[in-house]
Amino acid sequence: MQAVNSHTLRWMLVVFILFPILILLGAFMRSVQGGHLVEMEGWFYPVMTLHGVGMVGVWYVASMAITADLLSRLVEPSAKVASFAIWGTVIGVVLLLLSVFAGRFAGGWYFLYPLPYKGEWPAWSATLFLVSLGVLGAAWLVWTLDLLRAIASRWSLSQALGWHYIAGRSEPAVPPSVTIITVGLIAGVAALVSAVILLALFFLEVFAGLANDPLLMKNLTFFFGHTIINLAMYLGVGAAYEILPHYAGRPWKNNRIVALAWNCVLLIVLLAYFHHLYMDFVQPGPLQYLGQIASYASAVPSSVVTLFGALLLVFHARMRWNLSSILLFLGLAGWAIGGIGALIDSTISVNLRLHNTLWVPAHFHTYNLAGLAFLVLAYFHHVCQDATGLPENALLQRVSALTMTLGAYGVFLMFYLAGAYSIPRRFAIYPAELSHGIGYAHWGMLFALLFLAGFVLYLAETGRRWWRAIAT
């Protein structure tokens, strides 16, 4: 048995508390769209803002927490920086809650310029929202840089990225998870720096009256947002590389193919965000085509190599199936399925039809809810079980995994179907012309609650292990 890092246990508590609350906020939105809580329509957009920012933030810090835990077994991240990240996140979340619940800020998680200061909410709530993002971004940037420093204390940049494997050498040995983590953290620095520039430009306009270029602001917004979500997924995949061999009884070694694939990802992921700007016709045409090419190319190195590697790892292996290994496998599947939905939407000719429909939340709910969330929850259960060795309830674990899977796939199936039938996103109440969207919203709400029931079962099985781990 191996003790769990105390900071990791604290991050687990953050996820265990915030995730079900954010699920209920999502169910609330679908309830309003489903015609059940129409009298609370005024809260739909503030809740949409909090749900979006909250889910992105929770799964980003969760993926960073498991990254820090993995690295702590190989190198020495700073404990002070880890505490700084936790407190910075707590302060940022408090400010975010104040902007939404006290100020009714409803600019959406993407806060596209100039919307934050053009809504019906007071200007102070928009400023507080942006300050909250600034606090969060600063804390996470320092955390990211410290993890890169810890990696550099043992391996050079070329070694961490596996360039010696690409050159045909096998020494020094570098776990594939370290290569993936290094790629993710470097992309994270780029994303967070762009967020700093974006917020600085916002505040220059607010306090100094300097007008900004809307196209530049939108590019910065989606470079930050798209990249941060993708790298969180990659960090979760890095955890799968590390712990899936524990259940398969086989090593998952770094090699030329793995290193080359993930180095390609580092370049491609920084270019794929252009597919968010297809509707911006003033964007230079070559960048639009580059967005489609990069979106397609990003699926090949990371997902294909990882998915085939995972299948080969478990093929004819004496797999030990428990909650962790089941969720790991399901998480990789959700990542693949969500990626296919994203590829479809990133095709320019298709995006013209699907851009502003519920197909968009469909694909990012797929690879977040059935992808990254499952990978993170698998890791959390794994380390708590490894630390406590408590007897496992096989039936409860399988029921939990099955319930969460049915709930997750039901949630995004309703989104996909609604998107395919041209139901627009961000509508609180559907007009008569879109009344067929009400049924999809109703069933989406029920599936969200089904997922929540499965997560409660997960907490029953993992929570007592967390409690025993933190007590010891």
MARNUTI-362016 format. One line per field, with one value per residue (C-alpha): chain; z, x, y; residue number from 1. Coordinates in Angstrom, 3 decimals. Example, Ala and Ser with C-alpha at 12.3 -4.5 7.8 and 13.67 -1.06 7.14 Angstrom:
cadena: A | A
Z: 7.800 | 7.140
X: 12.300 | 13.670
Y: -4.500 | -1.060
num: 1 | 2
This chain:
cadena: A | A | A | A | A | A | A | A | A | A | A | A | A | A | A | A | A | A | A | A | A | A | A | A | A | A | A | A | A | A | A | A | A | A | A | A | A | A | A | A | A | A | A | A | A | A | A | A | A | A | A | A | A | A | A | A | A | A | A | A | A | A | A | A | A | A | A | A | A | A | A | A | A | A | A | A | A | A | A | A | A | A | A | A | A | A | A | A | A | A | A | A | A | A | A | A | A | A | A | A | A | A | A | A | A | A | A | A | A | A | A | A | A | A | A | A | A | A | A | A | A | A | A | A | A | A | A | A | A | A | A | A | A | A | A | A | A | A | A | A | A | A | A | A | A | A | A | A | A | A | A | A | A | A | A | A | A | A | A | A | A | A | A | A | A | A | A | A | A | A | A | A | A | A | A | A | A | A | A | A | A | A | A | A | A | A | A | A | A | A | A | A | A | A | A | A | A | A | A | A | A | A | A | A | A | A | A | A | A | A | A | A | A | A | A | A | A | A | A | A | A | A | A | A | A | A | A | A | A | A | A | A | A | A | A | A | A | A | A | A | A | A | A | A | A | A | A | A | A | A | A | A | A | A | A | A | A | A | A | A | A | A | A | A | A | A | A | A | A | A | A | A | A | A | A | A | A | A | A | A | A | A | A | A | A | A | A | A | A | A | A | A | A | A | A | A | A | A | A | A | A | A | A | A | A | A | A | A | A | A | A | A | A | A | A | A | A | A | A | A | A | A | A | A | A | A | A | A | A | A | A | A | A | A | A | A | A | A | A | A | A | A | A | A | A | A | A | A | A | A | A | A | A | A | A | A | A | A | A | A | A | A | A | A | A | A | A | A | A | A | A | A | A | A | A | A | A | A | A | A | A | A | A | A | A | A | A | A | A | A | A | A | A | A | A | A | A | A | A | A | A | A | A | A | A | A | A | A | A | A | A | A | A | A | A | A | A | A | A | A | A | A | A | A | A | A | A | A | A | A | A | A | A | A | A | A | A | A | A | A | A | A | A | A | A | A | A | A | A | A | A | A | A | A | A | A | A | A | A | A | A | A | A | A | A | A | A | A | A | A | A | A
Z: 0.000 | -0.799 | 1.014 | -0.979 | -1.257 | 1.099 | -1.610 | -3.897 | -1.181 | -0.832 | -4.578 | -4.449 | -1.847 | -4.107 | -6.972 | -4.763 | -3.537 | -6.690 | -9.323 | -8.070 | -7.580 | -11.160 | -12.393 | -10.661 | -12.350 | -15.694 | -14.857 | -13.895 | -17.337 | -19.121 | -16.834 | -17.930 | -21.580 | -20.970 | -19.788 | -16.098 | -14.454 | -16.941 | -14.108 | -13.311 | -16.854 | -15.543 | -13.846 | -16.919 | -18.308 | -14.976 | -14.243 | -17.755 | -17.080 | -13.712 | -15.002 | -17.969 | -16.114 | -13.171 | -15.163 | -17.196 | -14.029 | -11.950 | -14.528 | -15.326 | -11.683 | -11.265 | -14.190 | -12.817 | -9.385 | -10.741 | -12.803 | -9.671 | -7.839 | -10.618 | -10.758 | -6.967 | -7.286 | -9.694 | -8.893 | -6.218 | -7.019 | -4.514 | -1.615 | -1.149 | -4.774 | -4.460 | -1.463 | -3.356 | -6.233 | -3.880 | -2.123 | -5.390 | -6.770 | -3.665 | -3.817 | -7.550 | -7.079 | -4.306 | -6.552 | -9.398 | -7.181 | -6.087 | -9.684 | -10.681 | -7.645 | -6.360 | -9.701 | -11.954 | -14.477 | -17.487 | -20.174 | -20.660 | -19.890 | -23.169 | -22.185 | -25.789 | -26.216 | -25.839 | -24.232 | -20.563 | -20.534 | -22.849 | -20.813 | -18.355 | -15.347 | -13.454 | -14.712 | -11.370 | -11.768 | -15.152 | -13.650 | -10.714 | -13.126 | -15.063 | -11.815 | -10.689 | -13.934 | -13.438 | -9.951 | -11.180 | -14.204 | -12.165 | -9.605 | -12.308 | -14.331 | -11.296 | -10.591 | -14.175 | -14.230 | -10.972 | -12.356 | -15.428 | -13.084 | -11.202 | -14.454 | -15.524 | -12.256 | -13.495 | -17.279 | -19.884 | -22.113 | -25.009 | -22.735 | -21.183 | -24.675 | -25.707 | -28.524 | -27.821 | -28.517 | -31.844 | -32.570 | -31.852 | -28.325 | -25.298 | -22.492 | -20.260 | -19.565 | -19.474 | -18.633 | -21.442 | -18.902 | -18.356 | -22.097 | -22.312 | -19.173 | -20.526 | -23.776 | -21.840 | -19.459 | -22.248 | -24.083 | -20.763 | -20.365 | -23.850 | -23.087 | -19.709 | -21.053 | -23.774 | -21.040 | -19.200 | -22.387 | -23.001 | -19.484 | -19.648 | -22.859 | -21.220 | -18.262 | -20.476 | -22.207 | -18.950 | -17.021 | -19.753 | -22.502 | -25.107 | -27.595 | -28.593 | -31.882 | -31.610 | -33.893 | -31.854 | -28.623 | -30.048 | -31.227 | -27.780 | -26.103 | -28.101 | -28.172 | -24.381 | -24.003 | -26.642 | -25.625 | -21.881 | -22.356 | -24.676 | -22.472 | -19.457 | -21.494 | -22.381 | -18.724 | -17.931 | -20.725 | -19.187 | -16.036 | -18.128 | -19.480 | -15.900 | -14.122 | -16.792 | -16.824 | -13.107 | -13.981 | -17.201 | -15.660 | -18.621 | -18.996 | -21.293 | -22.319 | -24.086 | -27.610 | -30.899 | -31.966 | -28.655 | -28.433 | -32.063 | -31.751 | -28.680 | -30.025 | -33.059 | -30.680 | -29.103 | -32.441 | -33.736 | -30.589 | -30.713 | -34.227 | -34.025 | -32.242 | -35.562 | -36.179 | -33.636 | -35.939 | -39.189 | -38.924 | -38.642 | -42.311 | -41.669 | -40.359 | -43.028 | -45.244 | -44.874 | -41.092 | -41.609 | -43.716 | -41.250 | -38.518 | -40.374 | -41.240 | -37.671 | -36.234 | -38.374 | -37.776 | -33.990 | -33.863 | -35.404 | -33.207 | -29.735 | -29.938 | -32.496 | -30.862 | -27.387 | -28.249 | -30.173 | -27.413 | -24.786 | -26.823 | -27.318 | -23.622 | -22.511 | -25.400 | -23.936 | -20.682 | -17.301 | -16.654 | -13.137 | -13.673 | -10.884 | -10.731 | -11.741 | -14.721 | -15.970 | -15.817 | -17.463 | -20.430 | -20.612 | -20.371 | -23.356 | -25.303 | -24.384 | -25.516 | -28.884 | -29.406 | -28.400 | -30.714 | -33.652 | -32.877 | -32.745 | -36.063 | -37.736 | -36.431 | -37.396 | -41.074 | -42.612 | -44.805 | -41.851 | -39.365 | -41.473 | -40.374 | -36.856 | -35.558 | -33.381 | -32.566 | -29.624 | -31.536 | -30.062 | -26.380 | -27.440 | -28.428 | -25.521 | -23.018 | -24.565 | -24.111 | -20.791 | -19.059 | -20.517 | -21.175 | -18.833 | -15.860 | -16.032 | -16.304 | -13.287 | -11.190 | -12.101 | -10.856 | -7.651 | -6.847 | -7.766 | -5.412 | -2.544 | -2.941 | -3.226 | 0.007 | 2.067 | 0.636 | 1.728 | 0.376 | -2.881 | -3.525 | -7.096 | -7.542 | -6.289 | -8.504 | -11.627 | -10.918 | -10.351 | -13.604 | -15.569 | -14.151 | -14.841 | -18.355 | -19.183 | -17.733 | -19.593 | -22.952 | -22.510 | -21.761 | -24.870 | -27.093 | -26.462 | -27.396 | -30.580 | -31.701 | -30.962 | -32.817 | -35.825 | -35.867 | -35.783 | -32.188 | -31.383 | -28.265 | -25.562 | -25.845 | -22.402 | -23.696 | -27.091 | -29.297 | -31.046 | -34.123 | -31.980 | -29.714 | -30.638 | -28.573 | -25.356 | -25.386 | -25.852 | -22.948 | -20.709 | -21.331 | -21.028 | -17.528 | -16.531 | -17.850 | -15.953 | -12.738 | -13.605 | -13.950 | -10.587 | -9.010 | -10.384 | -9.034 | -5.574 | -5.749 | -6.780 | -3.713 | -1.523 | -2.752 | -3.131 | -0.409 | 2.463 | 1.027 | 0.781 | 4.402 | 5.563 | 3.504 | 4.865 | 8.410 | 8.181
X: 0.000 | 1.153 | 0.061 | -1.796 | -0.374 | -2.327 | -2.803 | -4.300 | -6.808 | -7.790 | -8.351 | -10.491 | -12.697 | -13.075 | -14.229 | -16.517 | -18.290 | -18.433 | -19.159 | -22.635 | -23.578 | -22.587 | -24.523 | -27.628 | -27.066 | -26.942 | -30.143 | -31.732 | -30.963 | -32.413 | -35.466 | -36.050 | -35.648 | -37.929 | -40.750 | -40.639 | -39.161 | -40.055 | -40.739 | -37.002 | -35.965 | -34.168 | -31.588 | -30.886 | -28.004 | -26.243 | -26.473 | -25.203 | -22.193 | -21.430 | -22.027 | -19.698 | -16.867 | -17.299 | -17.134 | -14.145 | -12.384 | -13.177 | -11.908 | -8.879 | -7.748 | -8.655 | -6.422 | -3.667 | -4.066 | -3.546 | -0.621 | 0.975 | 0.349 | 1.932 | 4.956 | 5.369 | 6.258 | 9.104 | 10.248 | 9.613 | 6.981 | 6.864 | 4.457 | 4.155 | 3.161 | 0.649 | -0.938 | -0.853 | -2.762 | -5.436 | -5.957 | -5.830 | -8.524 | -10.699 | -10.431 | -11.154 | -14.225 | -15.581 | -15.225 | -16.896 | -19.844 | -20.256 | -20.274 | -22.946 | -25.237 | -24.884 | -24.299 | -26.302 | -23.430 | -24.494 | -21.867 | -21.227 | -18.027 | -16.542 | -17.209 | -16.739 | -15.738 | -17.534 | -20.384 | -19.251 | -19.941 | -22.972 | -25.441 | -28.173 | -26.005 | -24.091 | -20.603 | -19.032 | -20.185 | -18.444 | -15.273 | -15.473 | -15.969 | -12.846 | -10.899 | -11.935 | -10.591 | -7.406 | -6.898 | -7.553 | -5.300 | -2.430 | -2.603 | -2.739 | 0.089 | 2.400 | 1.363 | 2.054 | 5.467 | 6.417 | 5.476 | 7.619 | 10.444 | 10.088 | 10.307 | 13.363 | 15.115 | 15.384 | 15.100 | 16.075 | 13.298 | 14.378 | 14.440 | 11.028 | 9.565 | 11.153 | 13.294 | 15.940 | 13.310 | 12.576 | 16.330 | 16.443 | 17.923 | 16.229 | 18.155 | 17.352 | 14.070 | 11.192 | 7.658 | 5.180 | 3.029 | 5.880 | 6.109 | 2.347 | 2.357 | 5.221 | 3.326 | 0.180 | 1.952 | 3.792 | 0.486 | -1.008 | 1.570 | 0.723 | -3.011 | -2.707 | -0.385 | -2.932 | -5.586 | -3.403 | -3.061 | -6.823 | -7.702 | -5.124 | -6.741 | -10.183 | -8.987 | -7.163 | -10.455 | -12.418 | -10.013 | -8.086 | -10.695 | -8.518 | -10.805 | -9.905 | -10.129 | -12.982 | -11.288 | -8.083 | -10.072 | -11.989 | -8.793 | -7.251 | -10.417 | -10.608 | -6.856 | -7.079 | -10.384 | -9.932 | -6.341 | -7.024 | -9.845 | -7.795 | -4.714 | -6.862 | -7.985 | -4.382 | -3.339 | -6.145 | -4.942 | -1.464 | -2.945 | -4.351 | -0.854 | 0.374 | -2.222 | -3.892 | -0.784 | -1.390 | -4.598 | -3.406 | -0.212 | 1.799 | 4.045 | 3.089 | 6.517 | 7.610 | 8.930 | 9.506 | 5.847 | 4.485 | 7.039 | 6.587 | 2.799 | 2.684 | 5.283 | 3.047 | 0.167 | 2.110 | 2.208 | -1.216 | -3.248 | -2.100 | -3.531 | -6.821 | -8.735 | -9.260 | -12.283 | -14.168 | -13.946 | -15.388 | -18.312 | -15.962 | -15.588 | -12.982 | -10.627 | -7.936 | -9.001 | -5.785 | -6.312 | -9.801 | -8.407 | -5.568 | -8.180 | -9.850 | -6.540 | -5.229 | -8.526 | -8.356 | -4.639 | -4.968 | -7.043 | -4.391 | -1.283 | -2.778 | -6.002 | -5.103 | -1.761 | -3.296 | -6.424 | -4.577 | -1.975 | -4.688 | -6.382 | -3.084 | -2.338 | -5.525 | -5.768 | -5.400 | -4.199 | -5.268 | -7.212 | -8.383 | -11.636 | -12.720 | -14.140 | -10.831 | -10.032 | -13.643 | -13.740 | -10.318 | -11.506 | -14.814 | -12.973 | -10.781 | -13.889 | -15.694 | -12.670 | -12.731 | -16.481 | -16.424 | -13.474 | -15.436 | -18.279 | -15.762 | -14.197 | -17.598 | -18.288 | -14.805 | -15.495 | -16.194 | -19.107 | -20.749 | -19.996 | -22.089 | -25.101 | -24.093 | -22.140 | -24.836 | -26.768 | -26.746 | -24.322 | -21.546 | -22.330 | -22.962 | -19.361 | -17.714 | -20.054 | -19.026 | -15.294 | -15.588 | -18.399 | -17.754 | -14.055 | -12.035 | -14.403 | -14.200 | -10.387 | -10.072 | -12.577 | -10.734 | -7.462 | -9.036 | -10.457 | -7.169 | -4.990 | -7.492 | -7.825 | -4.055 | -3.643 | -6.267 | -6.639 | -10.272 | -12.404 | -14.103 | -17.830 | -17.823 | -21.598 | -21.741 | -18.808 | -20.369 | -23.762 | -22.096 | -20.117 | -23.158 | -25.438 | -22.963 | -22.392 | -26.092 | -26.623 | -23.672 | -24.524 | -28.162 | -27.204 | -25.158 | -27.372 | -30.168 | -27.755 | -26.652 | -30.206 | -31.319 | -28.294 | -28.974 | -32.524 | -31.218 | -32.121 | -29.950 | -27.831 | -28.153 | -31.951 | -33.585 | -37.147 | -37.856 | -40.364 | -43.166 | -41.008 | -38.513 | -40.964 | -39.480 | -36.439 | -38.498 | -38.647 | -34.889 | -34.333 | -36.724 | -34.961 | -31.586 | -32.547 | -33.569 | -30.330 | -28.330 | -30.064 | -29.375 | -25.676 | -25.812 | -27.298 | -24.386 | -21.924 | -23.505 | -22.841 | -19.267 | -18.926 | -20.263 | -17.474 | -14.637 | -15.603 | -14.968 | -11.565 | -10.855 | -11.954 | -9.680 | -6.776 | -7.096 | -7.470 | -4.206
Y: 0.000 | 3.531 | 6.696 | 9.338 | 12.832 | 15.131 | 17.738 | 15.091 | 14.180 | 17.838 | 18.139 | 15.000 | 16.669 | 19.723 | 17.490 | 15.390 | 18.549 | 20.680 | 18.027 | 16.979 | 20.642 | 21.419 | 18.375 | 19.735 | 23.104 | 21.312 | 19.435 | 22.764 | 24.223 | 21.224 | 21.476 | 25.059 | 24.076 | 21.089 | 23.343 | 22.385 | 25.504 | 28.211 | 30.663 | 30.567 | 31.449 | 34.546 | 32.327 | 30.205 | 32.266 | 32.960 | 29.228 | 28.430 | 30.659 | 29.040 | 25.504 | 26.024 | 27.750 | 25.394 | 22.175 | 23.333 | 24.462 | 21.386 | 18.922 | 21.054 | 21.189 | 17.508 | 16.566 | 18.803 | 17.188 | 13.681 | 15.003 | 16.446 | 13.168 | 11.113 | 13.411 | 13.361 | 9.660 | 10.528 | 14.075 | 16.718 | 19.370 | 22.222 | 21.672 | 25.461 | 25.969 | 23.125 | 24.885 | 28.186 | 26.548 | 25.233 | 28.565 | 30.494 | 28.210 | 28.630 | 32.440 | 32.448 | 30.240 | 32.487 | 35.544 | 33.657 | 32.708 | 36.326 | 37.574 | 35.051 | 34.876 | 38.441 | 40.168 | 37.830 | 37.838 | 35.775 | 36.244 | 32.520 | 30.628 | 31.904 | 35.600 | 36.733 | 40.362 | 42.756 | 40.787 | 41.005 | 44.750 | 44.743 | 42.673 | 43.638 | 42.724 | 45.469 | 46.325 | 45.367 | 41.761 | 41.528 | 42.986 | 40.576 | 37.678 | 38.655 | 39.162 | 35.672 | 34.233 | 36.226 | 34.796 | 31.264 | 31.669 | 33.120 | 30.297 | 27.629 | 29.183 | 29.175 | 25.571 | 24.543 | 26.184 | 24.467 | 21.046 | 21.744 | 22.787 | 19.502 | 17.523 | 19.536 | 18.645 | 15.037 | 15.141 | 17.702 | 19.041 | 16.821 | 13.766 | 14.529 | 14.910 | 11.614 | 12.954 | 10.313 | 7.628 | 9.288 | 9.241 | 5.496 | 5.543 | 3.969 | 5.683 | 7.405 | 5.629 | 8.099 | 6.897 | 7.667 | 9.505 | 11.990 | 12.693 | 13.253 | 15.415 | 17.531 | 18.100 | 19.029 | 21.403 | 23.246 | 23.723 | 24.815 | 27.580 | 28.862 | 28.783 | 30.501 | 33.194 | 33.950 | 34.224 | 36.750 | 38.833 | 38.589 | 39.771 | 42.556 | 43.843 | 43.671 | 45.727 | 48.241 | 48.953 | 49.145 | 51.360 | 53.199 | 53.373 | 51.632 | 49.867 | 46.320 | 44.476 | 41.936 | 39.390 | 39.473 | 39.048 | 36.108 | 34.411 | 34.815 | 33.528 | 30.336 | 29.745 | 29.749 | 27.896 | 25.207 | 24.476 | 24.305 | 21.781 | 19.603 | 19.554 | 18.590 | 15.584 | 14.758 | 14.876 | 12.448 | 10.167 | 10.337 | 8.815 | 5.950 | 5.229 | 5.049 | 2.910 | 0.742 | -1.529 | -2.087 | -3.950 | -5.575 | -6.911 | -5.584 | -2.532 | 0.330 | 1.550 | 4.675 | 4.191 | 6.002 | 5.839 | 7.132 | 9.943 | 11.003 | 10.967 | 13.174 | 15.608 | 16.052 | 16.762 | 19.625 | 21.437 | 20.497 | 21.279 | 24.904 | 25.314 | 23.416 | 26.206 | 28.018 | 25.775 | 27.914 | 30.912 | 29.558 | 31.986 | 34.960 | 35.782 | 38.489 | 35.803 | 35.177 | 32.277 | 30.225 | 30.112 | 28.656 | 25.827 | 25.367 | 24.923 | 22.060 | 20.367 | 20.672 | 19.412 | 16.296 | 15.808 | 16.103 | 12.923 | 10.702 | 10.854 | 11.077 | 9.101 | 6.432 | 5.590 | 5.624 | 3.657 | 0.960 | 0.862 | 0.355 | -2.371 | -4.211 | -3.839 | -5.589 | -8.070 | -11.581 | -10.005 | -11.293 | -8.113 | -7.327 | -5.523 | -3.217 | 0.313 | 1.906 | -0.304 | -0.200 | 3.610 | 3.845 | 1.823 | 3.683 | 7.008 | 6.216 | 5.156 | 8.402 | 10.396 | 8.626 | 9.032 | 12.700 | 13.233 | 11.857 | 14.260 | 17.105 | 16.087 | 16.102 | 19.607 | 20.844 | 20.124 | 23.526 | 22.403 | 20.636 | 23.403 | 25.770 | 23.706 | 22.642 | 25.650 | 27.181 | 24.014 | 21.630 | 19.412 | 21.571 | 20.900 | 17.295 | 16.634 | 18.437 | 16.767 | 13.445 | 13.721 | 15.546 | 13.643 | 10.182 | 10.783 | 12.973 | 12.614 | 8.811 | 8.877 | 11.188 | 9.239 | 6.038 | 7.505 | 8.790 | 5.352 | 3.676 | 5.722 | 5.518 | 1.760 | 1.412 | 3.392 | 1.549 | -1.963 | -2.124 | -5.000 | -4.066 | -4.390 | -5.720 | -5.414 | -1.819 | -0.858 | -2.330 | -0.780 | 2.597 | 2.396 | 1.200 | 3.910 | 6.695 | 5.357 | 5.173 | 8.642 | 10.185 | 8.652 | 9.630 | 13.237 | 13.731 | 11.564 | 14.077 | 16.866 | 15.077 | 14.366 | 17.922 | 19.305 | 17.086 | 18.488 | 22.086 | 22.961 | 26.002 | 26.142 | 28.807 | 29.056 | 29.100 | 28.739 | 27.193 | 29.058 | 27.183 | 26.618 | 24.693 | 22.902 | 19.522 | 20.544 | 20.416 | 16.619 | 16.267 | 18.666 | 16.733 | 13.432 | 15.114 | 16.269 | 12.729 | 11.248 | 13.901 | 12.843 | 9.186 | 10.025 | 11.794 | 8.653 | 6.624 | 9.187 | 8.898 | 5.142 | 5.942 | 8.152 | 5.353 | 3.084 | 5.603 | 8.064 | 5.662 | 4.890 | 8.624 | 9.034 | 6.222 | 7.617 | 11.148 | 9.838 | 7.963
num: 1 | 2 | 3 | 4 | 5 | 6 | 7 | 8 | 9 | 10 | 11 | 12 | 13 | 14 | 15 | 16 | 17 | 18 | 19 | 20 | 21 | 22 | 23 | 24 | 25 | 26 | 27 | 28 | 29 | 30 | 31 | 32 | 33 | 34 | 35 | 36 | 37 | 38 | 39 | 40 | 41 | 42 | 43 | 44 | 45 | 46 | 47 | 48 | 49 | 50 | 51 | 52 | 53 | 54 | 55 | 56 | 57 | 58 | 59 | 60 | 61 | 62 | 63 | 64 | 65 | 66 | 67 | 68 | 69 | 70 | 71 | 72 | 73 | 74 | 75 | 76 | 77 | 78 | 79 | 80 | 81 | 82 | 83 | 84 | 85 | 86 | 87 | 88 | 89 | 90 | 91 | 92 | 93 | 94 | 95 | 96 | 97 | 98 | 99 | 100 | 101 | 102 | 103 | 104 | 105 | 106 | 107 | 108 | 109 | 110 | 111 | 112 | 113 | 114 | 115 | 116 | 117 | 118 | 119 | 120 | 121 | 122 | 123 | 124 | 125 | 126 | 127 | 128 | 129 | 130 | 131 | 132 | 133 | 134 | 135 | 136 | 137 | 138 | 139 | 140 | 141 | 142 | 143 | 144 | 145 | 146 | 147 | 148 | 149 | 150 | 151 | 152 | 153 | 154 | 155 | 156 | 157 | 158 | 159 | 160 | 161 | 162 | 163 | 164 | 165 | 166 | 167 | 168 | 169 | 170 | 171 | 172 | 173 | 174 | 175 | 176 | 177 | 178 | 179 | 180 | 181 | 182 | 183 | 184 | 185 | 186 | 187 | 188 | 189 | 190 | 191 | 192 | 193 | 194 | 195 | 196 | 197 | 198 | 199 | 200 | 201 | 202 | 203 | 204 | 205 | 206 | 207 | 208 | 209 | 210 | 211 | 212 | 213 | 214 | 215 | 216 | 217 | 218 | 219 | 220 | 221 | 222 | 223 | 224 | 225 | 226 | 227 | 228 | 229 | 230 | 231 | 232 | 233 | 234 | 235 | 236 | 237 | 238 | 239 | 240 | 241 | 242 | 243 | 244 | 245 | 246 | 247 | 248 | 249 | 250 | 251 | 252 | 253 | 254 | 255 | 256 | 257 | 258 | 259 | 260 | 261 | 262 | 263 | 264 | 265 | 266 | 267 | 268 | 269 | 270 | 271 | 272 | 273 | 274 | 275 | 276 | 277 | 278 | 279 | 280 | 281 | 282 | 283 | 284 | 285 | 286 | 287 | 288 | 289 | 290 | 291 | 292 | 293 | 294 | 295 | 296 | 297 | 298 | 299 | 300 | 301 | 302 | 303 | 304 | 305 | 306 | 307 | 308 | 309 | 310 | 311 | 312 | 313 | 314 | 315 | 316 | 317 | 318 | 319 | 320 | 321 | 322 | 323 | 324 | 325 | 326 | 327 | 328 | 329 | 330 | 331 | 332 | 333 | 334 | 335 | 336 | 337 | 338 | 339 | 340 | 341 | 342 | 343 | 344 | 345 | 346 | 347 | 348 | 349 | 350 | 351 | 352 | 353 | 354 | 355 | 356 | 357 | 358 | 359 | 360 | 361 | 362 | 363 | 364 | 365 | 366 | 367 | 368 | 369 | 370 | 371 | 372 | 373 | 374 | 375 | 376 | 377 | 378 | 379 | 380 | 381 | 382 | 383 | 384 | 385 | 386 | 387 | 388 | 389 | 390 | 391 | 392 | 393 | 394 | 395 | 396 | 397 | 398 | 399 | 400 | 401 | 402 | 403 | 404 | 405 | 406 | 407 | 408 | 409 | 410 | 411 | 412 | 413 | 414 | 415 | 416 | 417 | 418 | 419 | 420 | 421 | 422 | 423 | 424 | 425 | 426 | 427 | 428 | 429 | 430 | 431 | 432 | 433 | 434 | 435 | 436 | 437 | 438 | 439 | 440 | 441 | 442 | 443 | 444 | 445 | 446 | 447 | 448 | 449 | 450 | 451 | 452 | 453 | 454 | 455 | 456 | 457 | 458 | 459 | 460 | 461 | 462 | 463 | 464 | 465 | 466 | 467 | 468 | 469 | 470 | 471 | 472
